[in-house]
Amino acid sequence: MSEVKISAADVKQLRDQTGAGMLDCKKALAEAEGDFEKAIEILRKKGQKLSLKRAEREAKEGVVYALVSDDSKRGVLVKLSCETDFVAKNAEFVDLVKRIAKIALDAFPEDKEALMSLTIDGITIGEKVIEQVGVIGEKIELAEYEKLEAPQVVSYIHMGYKAGVIVGLNKGDDSFADAGRDVAMQIAAMKPIAVDKDGVDQGVIDKEIEIGREQALMEGKPEAIVEKIAMGKLNKFFKESTLLNQDFVKDNKQTVDQYLKSLDGDLTVKDFRHVQLG
């Protein structure tokens, strides 16, 4: 059987479609006897093997990207992880994250698994990630996906795509967009665990009370006031760890809640999502 001739144009076309190296594309086309679909499958399998091989490697670098709909009613956060900062800063890697975020915003899937089943470049996003493992040679994973709906969603992306925040305000007035961004930056800096104390998991509350009791007993406080001390420490925890009760970083003479109320008596945060590298 005569050997199939692989043209430079075919190799370039496959490279443009998959992002794989020229030599890898040429070898895949030769193995597939010029069949593009088969060649893509060969490259994907290579990536899958590499992905399995690197499964235990840590992927602590990457890109976090936030995107909000034109009407500001929906927002998404996508985190694509990799092993090195060098890859995370690659323009093609960043572009892939942005494309995945756009698909997520348009389709608004329920969870990460549903997002990975959506289509990009004729294959699923999950398959695309595996394919990129073969292209780049590092462990890559779609690590996190978050979404949010509210009357107004505002986003913030920390420098270098190290973290992203989406905040849902209870009012859709565009004049509150700057306030929403201020709050999003607050979340990125102060990392609250909930909007207010009502959003804190009961298990966390119980643990904080227990810690407060143990600390009071270890300090030799009388048994009669141990409970009061524990509750005082819990209230301090709420102030430090819940968004609306935190001191506002741009003006620590007021809380985040007081800042929002100074703009509009009814303005508040319905919910937020925060994703970061590491």
DRENTOR-389478 format. One record per residue (C-alpha): residue number from 1; x, y, z. Coordinates in steps of 0.2 Angstrom, whole numbers, always signed. Layout:
<donus>
num  east  north  up
NUM  X  Y  Z
...
</donus>
This chain:
<donus>
num  east  north  up
1  +0  +0  +0
2  +7  +17  -5
3  +11  +29  +9
4  -1  +44  +11
5  +7  +61  +7
6  +4  +73  +21
7  +5  +91  +15
8  +11  +106  +25
9  -6  +114  +23
10  -15  +98  +31
11  -3  +99  +46
12  -6  +117  +48
13  -25  +115  +47
14  -24  +101  +61
15  -13  +112  +72
16  -25  +127  +70
17  -39  +115  +75
18  -31  +107  +90
19  -16  +118  +95
20  -5  +103  +95
21  +13  +104  +89
22  +17  +103  +71
23  +27  +87  +73
24  +13  +79  +83
25  +1  +84  +70
26  +11  +77  +56
27  +14  +60  +65
28  -5  +59  +69
29  -10  +62  +51
30  +2  +49  +45
31  -4  +37  +58
32  -22  +41  +53
33  -17  +40  +34
34  -23  +57  +31
35  -40  +55  +40
36  -43  +72  +50
37  -56  +65  +62
38  -45  +50  +66
39  -29  +61  +68
40  -39  +72  +81
41  -44  +56  +90
42  -25  +50  +90
43  -20  +67  +98
44  -34  +66  +110
45  -29  +49  +116
46  -11  +55  +118
47  -18  +69  +129
48  -28  +57  +139
49  -14  +45  +142
50  -3  +60  +148
51  -18  +66  +159
52  -18  +50  +168
53  +1  +50  +169
54  +0  +67  +178
55  -15  +64  +188
56  -6  +65  +204
57  +3  +81  +200
58  -2  +97  +208
59  -11  +110  +197
60  -10  +125  +208
61  -7  +138  +195
62  -20  +143  +181
63  -33  +156  +177
64  -48  +162  +186
65  -60  +171  +174
66  -77  +180  +178
67  -90  +185  +166
68  -107  +194  +167
69  -121  +194  +155
70  -125  +210  +145
71  -141  +213  +156
72  -130  +210  +172
73  -143  +197  +178
74  -131  +182  +177
75  -113  +179  +181
76  -101  +165  +180
77  -83  +160  +187
78  -72  +147  +179
79  -55  +141  +185
80  -44  +131  +173
81  -29  +125  +183
82  -12  +120  +177
83  +5  +116  +185
84  +16  +131  +180
85  +14  +150  +180
86  +22  +150  +163
87  +7  +140  +155
88  -5  +151  +165
89  +2  +167  +157
90  +1  +159  +139
91  -11  +169  +128
92  -19  +154  +121
93  -22  +146  +138
94  -31  +162  +144
95  -41  +163  +128
96  -47  +145  +131
97  -53  +150  +149
98  -62  +165  +142
99  -71  +154  +128
100  -76  +141  +141
101  -83  +155  +152
102  -93  +162  +138
103  -101  +145  +134
104  -105  +144  +153
105  -113  +161  +153
106  -123  +157  +138
107  -129  +139  +143
108  -129  +143  +162
109  -127  +124  +166
110  -131  +118  +184
111  -113  +112  +189
112  -96  +108  +183
113  -100  +91  +176
114  -114  +99  +165
115  -102  +112  +159
116  -89  +99  +154
117  -102  +90  +143
118  -105  +106  +133
119  -97  +108  +116
120  -82  +118  +110
121  -73  +115  +94
122  -84  +100  +90
123  -79  +91  +105
124  -85  +92  +124
125  -76  +104  +135
126  -70  +89  +145
127  -62  +82  +130
128  -54  +99  +125
129  -46  +99  +142
130  -39  +82  +140
131  -33  +87  +123
132  -24  +102  +130
133  -15  +91  +142
134  -7  +82  +126
135  -4  +99  +118
136  +4  +108  +133
137  +12  +93  +142
138  +5  +98  +160
139  -9  +92  +171
140  -24  +103  +166
141  -41  +103  +174
142  -57  +112  +174
143  -56  +115  +193
144  -71  +125  +198
145  -86  +133  +190
146  -98  +144  +199
147  -114  +154  +194
148  -125  +167  +201
149  -141  +176  +197
150  -147  +192  +204
151  -156  +209  +200
152  -138  +215  +197
153  -122  +204  +196
154  -105  +213  +197
155  -88  +205  +194
156  -70  +207  +199
157  -55  +198  +192
158  -39  +200  +203
159  -23  +205  +194
160  -15  +191  +184
161  -32  +181  +185
162  -27  +174  +202
163  -44  +176  +209
164  -62  +181  +203
165  -78  +186  +212
166  -96  +189  +207
167  -108  +198  +218
168  -127  +198  +217
169  -135  +214  +223
170  -153  +215  +227
171  -156  +230  +216
172  -154  +232  +197
173  -149  +250  +196
174  -133  +253  +186
175  -128  +267  +198
176  -124  +253  +211
177  -111  +245  +199
178  -97  +254  +207
179  -103  +249  +224
180  -104  +231  +218
181  -86  +231  +212
182  -80  +238  +229
183  -89  +224  +238
184  -82  +211  +226
185  -64  +218  +229
186  -68  +217  +248
187  -72  +199  +246
188  -56  +195  +236
189  -46  +204  +250
190  -55  +198  +266
191  -62  +181  +260
192  -79  +181  +270
193  -87  +164  +271
194  -105  +170  +270
195  -115  +186  +267
196  -121  +187  +285
197  -122  +176  +300
198  -138  +167  +294
199  -128  +160  +279
200  -115  +152  +291
201  -117  +133  +292
202  -123  +127  +309
203  -108  +115  +310
204  -96  +129  +308
205  -105  +139  +322
206  -105  +124  +334
207  -86  +122  +331
208  -83  +140  +335
209  -93  +140  +351
210  -84  +124  +356
211  -67  +133  +352
212  -73  +148  +362
213  -77  +137  +377
214  -61  +128  +377
215  -51  +144  +376
216  -60  +151  +391
217  -58  +136  +401
218  -39  +135  +397
219  -38  +153  +402
220  -45  +148  +419
221  -61  +158  +417
222  -75  +154  +429
223  -87  +140  +423
224  -102  +152  +426
225  -96  +164  +412
226  -88  +152  +400
227  -104  +152  +389
228  -105  +171  +388
229  -87  +172  +383
230  -89  +158  +370
231  -104  +168  +363
232  -94  +184  +363
233  -80  +175  +353
234  -94  +169  +341
235  -100  +187  +338
236  -82  +192  +334
237  -80  +177  +322
238  -96  +183  +313
239  -89  +201  +312
240  -73  +195  +304
241  -80  +181  +293
242  -96  +187  +286
243  -97  +200  +272
244  -110  +213  +278
245  -102  +213  +296
246  -84  +215  +291
247  -76  +233  +292
248  -77  +240  +274
249  -59  +240  +268
250  -60  +257  +259
251  -67  +265  +275
252  -65  +255  +291
253  -76  +267  +301
254  -91  +258  +294
255  -96  +240  +290
256  -100  +234  +272
257  -118  +234  +277
258  -117  +252  +283
259  -108  +257  +267
260  -122  +250  +256
261  -135  +257  +267
262  -127  +274  +265
263  -130  +273  +246
264  -148  +266  +247
265  -157  +261  +263
266  -163  +245  +255
267  -147  +240  +246
268  -138  +224  +251
269  -129  +208  +244
270  -140  +193  +240
271  -126  +181  +237
272  -108  +180  +231
273  -95  +168  +224
274  -77  +168  +226
275  -64  +157  +217
276  -45  +158  +219
277  -29  +149  +214
278  -21  +137  +225
</donus>
